[in-house]
Amino acid sequence: MNSESSKLMKILTLLYMFIKPAIIFLLFLLMFIWGIQITNQSSRKEDISAAEKSIQKAAVTCYAIEGRYPPSYEYLKQNYPIDINTDKYAVFYSVFASNIMPDITVLEKQ
């Protein structure tokens, strides 16, 4: 029995020596992938925020020049410099009145 338990201990030790580095590697790999995903999410949120601010700035510029907010997003695009990637983002522009700031929402397309 002593030799069998000695062999079993050697096998378990060898398994531990090979499995421990593999588990550590997998943990680091998972943390790296998780970090990349968080960075991508943050970048997308910043892009959406920048697009909304760009549209709002153009709408305020229109109000300052023309005395009214733009009647539509299309009007704003034609007359003021806005560069929004419409393949990647959907813009929702809702006007209540010409003297009230429109509701501007930018969402990422799926």
TIKOL-181991 format. One line per field, with one value per residue: residue number from 1; x, y, z of N, C-alpha, C, O in turn. Coordinates in pm, whole numbers, plus 50000, padded with zeros to 5 digits. Example, Ala and Ser with C-alpha at 12.3 -4.5 7.8 and 13.67 -1.06 7.14 Angstrom:
<sites>
nr = [1|2]
n_X = [51319|51285]
n_Y = [49431|49775]
n_Z = [50780|50708]
ca_X = [51230|51367]
ca_Y = [49550|49894]
ca_Z = [50780|50714]
c_X = [51320|51290]
c_Y = [49670|50003]
c_Z = [50780|50787]
o_X = [51424|51341]
o_Y = [49668|50114]
o_Z = [50846|50804]
</sites>
This chain:
<sites>
nr = [1|2|3|4|5|6|7|8|9|10|11|12|13|14|15|16|17|18|19|20|21|22|23|24|25|26|27|28|29|30|31|32|33|34|35|36|37|38|39|40|41|42|43|44|45|46|47|48|49|50|51|52|53|54|55|56|57|58|59|60|61|62|63|64|65|66|67|68|69|70|71|72|73|74|75|76|77|78|79|80|81|82|83|84|85|86|87|88|89|90|91|92|93|94|95|96|97|98|99|100|101|102|103|104|105|106|107|108|109|110]
n_X = [50081|50200|50370|50181|50035|50240|50294|50050|50060|50275|50165|49949|50093|50233|50015|49912|50127|50111|49851|49807|49962|49817|49560|49612|49700|49461|49296|49425|49390|49109|49067|49196|49039|48796|48870|48913|48653|48520|48656|48578|48300|48298|48417|48223|48008|48118|48148|47880|47787|47946|47846|47579|47629|47747|47534|47356|47507|47514|47241|47198|47362|47223|46991|47096|47175|46949|46732|46556|46507|46629|46395|46405|46612|46728|46728|46909|47141|47184|47237|47421|47743|47764|47885|47792|47806|47584|47547|47628|47504|47181|46977|46754|46537|46344|46106|45945|45862|45953|46107|46201|46444|46516|46450|46711|46837|47078|47141|47308|47318|47210]
n_Y = [49881|50115|50180|50219|50441|50621|50640|50749|50995|51110|51132|51305|51529|51593|51650|51875|52048|52099|52183|52408|52633|52650|52719|52967|53106|53101|53254|53506|53554|53570|53798|53988|53988|54071|54331|54451|54447|54620|54857|54895|54933|55171|55343|55342|55467|55721|55804|55820|56018|56233|56264|56341|56585|56728|56757|56902|57136|57234|57281|57484|57678|57726|57834|58068|58205|58205|58251|58057|57711|57435|57291|57021|56725|56672|56926|57049|56898|56970|57243|57306|57223|56895|56582|56283|55938|55774|55513|55373|55493|55589|55870|56049|56307|56534|56783|57029|57297|57594|57761|57617|57400|57119|56767|56550|56244|55994|55677|55361|55160|54823]
n_Z = [50000|50060|49847|49648|49743|49741|49466|49386|49517|49381|49126|49176|49260|49024|48856|48990|48956|48681|48639|48800|48682|48442|48525|48643|48416|48264|48431|48420|48145|48127|48287|48129|47894|48005|48085|47835|47734|47913|47856|47587|47619|47767|47583|47378|47510|47553|47286|47205|47379|47293|47034|47087|47221|47014|46834|46995|47032|46770|46738|46927|46819|46582|46695|46804|46574|46398|46561|46637|46717|46522|46292|46230|46236|45992|45870|46036|45982|45714|45723|45921|46057|46118|46200|46214|46243|46071|46005|46222|46442|46565|46541|46736|46717|46862|46840|47028|47043|46859|47015|47225|47351|47155|47214|47217|47128|47104|46988|46981|46694|46648]
ca_X = [50000|50286|50416|50065|50005|50353|50269|49935|50108|50357|50072|49878|50189|50255|49893|49907|50230|50070|49719|49817|49994|49709|49452|49658|49696|49321|49246|49478|49325|48973|49076|49234|48919|48701|48919|48888|48510|48488|48710|48493|48173|48325|48442|48095|47933|48179|48114|47739|47780|48006|47752|47468|47678|47768|47403|47306|47583|47466|47105|47212|47417|47110|46903|47163|47179|46818|46629|46469|46578|46603|46270|46429|46752|46772|46757|47032|47252|47205|47278|47523|47841|47750|47938|47750|47806|47447|47549|47655|47418|47048|46952|46613|46531|46203|46084|45819|45833|46074|46186|46239|46549|46463|46500|46805|46885|47159|47154|47390|47242|47252]
ca_Y = [50000|50230|50216|50271|50576|50701|50666|50839|51127|51164|51169|51426|51640|51630|51716|52006|52132|52138|52247|52539|52738|52662|52794|53106|53163|53124|53367|53629|53571|53618|53937|54070|53999|54153|54468|54500|54471|54741|54970|54915|54991|55310|55416|55360|55568|55850|55839|55860|56147|56334|56287|56421|56721|56791|56794|57009|57257|57283|57333|57612|57772|57761|57923|58198|58271|58219|58287|57940|57584|57371|57216|56878|56684|56687|57068|57074|56838|57042|57382|57322|57112|56780|56461|56167|55814|55724|55367|55320|55556|55638|55998|56081|56452|56564|56925|57064|57432|57651|57833|57523|57308|56986|56648|56484|56116|55916|55537|55276|55060|54685]
ca_Z = [50000|50070|49713|49573|49787|49695|49323|49380|49559|49272|49018|49220|49259|48884|48809|49053|48893|48547|48640|48863|48584|48344|48589|48656|48282|48228|48510|48359|48016|48154|48335|48014|47809|48079|48077|47700|47721|47988|47779|47471|47665|47804|47458|47309|47584|47524|47148|47202|47448|47204|46923|47140|47246|46884|46780|47081|47002|46641|46759|46997|46719|46496|46772|46816|46443|46334|46658|46661|46707|46392|46291|46215|46233|45851|45852|46112|45907|45588|45741|46025|46046|46208|46140|46293|46164|46074|45993|46356|46543|46528|46608|46757|46734|46885|46859|47093|46992|46798|47114|47331|47305|47119|47283|47127|47179|47010|47031|46894|46620|46676]
c_X = [50086|50334|50302|50033|50118|50336|50154|49976|50192|50267|49998|49969|50214|50133|49884|50007|50188|49938|49725|49855|49883|49593|49490|49655|49552|49261|49296|49413|49183|48973|49110|49113|48815|48742|48894|48739|48469|48536|48623|48360|48191|48345|48312|48011|47987|48147|47971|47722|47835|47913|47634|47511|47700|47636|47344|47376|47537|47326|47110|47269|47306|47017|46963|47161|47040|46706|46528|46555|46542|46475|46289|46579|46809|46810|46890|47153|47285|47269|47388|47615|47822|47803|47910|47747|47667|47439|47564|47556|47284|47023|46801|46607|46385|46186|45947|45772|45963|46161|46226|46338|46489|46523|46584|46855|46962|47174|47239|47300|47297|47292]
c_Y = [50126|50275|50272|50413|50671|50738|50766|50981|51192|51211|51298|51548|51687|51702|51858|52101|52180|52215|52388|52649|52758|52743|52940|53175|53194|53241|53500|53656|53625|53762|54031|54093|54088|54301|54529|54532|54598|54865|54999|54978|55138|55396|55442|55467|55708|55895|55888|55997|56259|56366|56372|56565|56797|56840|56908|57141|57318|57343|57469|57717|57818|57859|58063|58274|58303|58259|58175|57816|57518|57286|57064|56851|56700|56832|57102|57019|56918|57179|57406|57201|57007|56658|56342|56046|55751|55574|55303|55371|55598|55765|56020|56228|56490|56712|56947|57201|57492|57726|57746|57422|57171|56875|56569|56356|56044|55776|55460|55174|54922|54615]
c_Z = [50000|49932|49629|49616|49747|49547|49307|49418|49447|49157|49054|49220|49116|48826|48863|48987|48754|48547|48699|48764|48480|48401|48604|48520|48240|48305|48453|48224|48033|48202|48220|47923|47875|48072|47939|47682|47794|47913|47657|47510|47699|47679|47382|47378|47558|47382|47137|47267|47360|47087|46969|47164|47117|46825|46862|47052|46869|46655|46828|46902|46625|46568|46784|46684|46390|46431|46685|46651|46574|46397|46279|46216|46092|45822|45919|46037|45781|45610|45843|46024|46156|46133|46231|46200|46173|46050|46131|46461|46483|46609|46615|46798|46744|46921|46923|47043|46943|46898|47234|47273|47274|47204|47184|47194|47070|47069|46931|46825|46649|46549]
o_X = [50047|50339|50323|50005|50094|50361|50161|49931|50180|50290|49985|49926|50217|50146|49851|49977|50225|49917|49656|49787|49858|49535|49407|49612|49525|49183|49219|49386|49142|48888|49058|49088|48753|48656|48858|48705|48389|48466|48597|48311|48107|48295|48292|47948|47910|48121|47943|47650|47778|47901|47593|47437|47675|47628|47288|47312|47523|47295|47035|47227|47296|46971|46893|47147|47014|46597|46426|46660|46436|46449|46200|46661|46925|46911|46973|47257|47402|47345|47443|47572|47861|47770|47993|47692|47635|47334|47517|47527|47276|47044|46731|46663|46310|46244|45846|45656|46072|46278|46280|46320|46418|46633|46535|46909|46915|47215|47241|47216|47417|47331]
o_Y = [50230|50395|50362|50497|50789|50852|50856|51076|51312|51317|51388|51658|51807|51802|51951|52219|52290|52304|52478|52752|52870|52826|53028|53289|53302|53319|53596|53772|53716|53841|54143|54205|54171|54387|54646|54634|54676|54966|55115|55067|55220|55509|55551|55549|55802|56014|55986|56082|56368|56481|56464|56658|56917|56951|57002|57246|57439|57444|57560|57833|57937|57956|58164|58397|58414|58296|58198|57814|57545|57218|56987|56941|56737|56858|57175|57085|56932|57226|57516|57089|57027|56635|56306|56053|55683|55514|55191|55301|55637|55767|56013|56268|56481|56760|56892|57218|57447|57753|57797|57368|57114|56888|56527|56360|56034|55759|55491|55111|54906|54498]
o_Z = [49946|49904|49548|49530|49723|49507|49223|49355|49422|49099|48971|49184|49090|48756|48790|48965|48714|48464|48651|48760|48435|48331|48580|48510|48187|48249|48440|48192|47960|48161|48214|47880|47809|48055|47929|47621|47742|47908|47627|47440|47663|47673|47329|47311|47542|47359|47068|47214|47355|47047|46899|47131|47110|46772|46806|47047|46858|46592|46793|46906|46594|46508|46776|46684|46344|46387|46749|46587|46519|46497|46315|46199|46076|45757|45864|46029|45746|45526|45851|45994|46271|46017|46314|46090|46270|46072|46154|46558|46367|46730|46514|46900|46647|47018|46878|47005|46980|46870|47332|47164|47357|47259|47079|47305|46956|47184|46812|46889|46673|46552]
</sites>
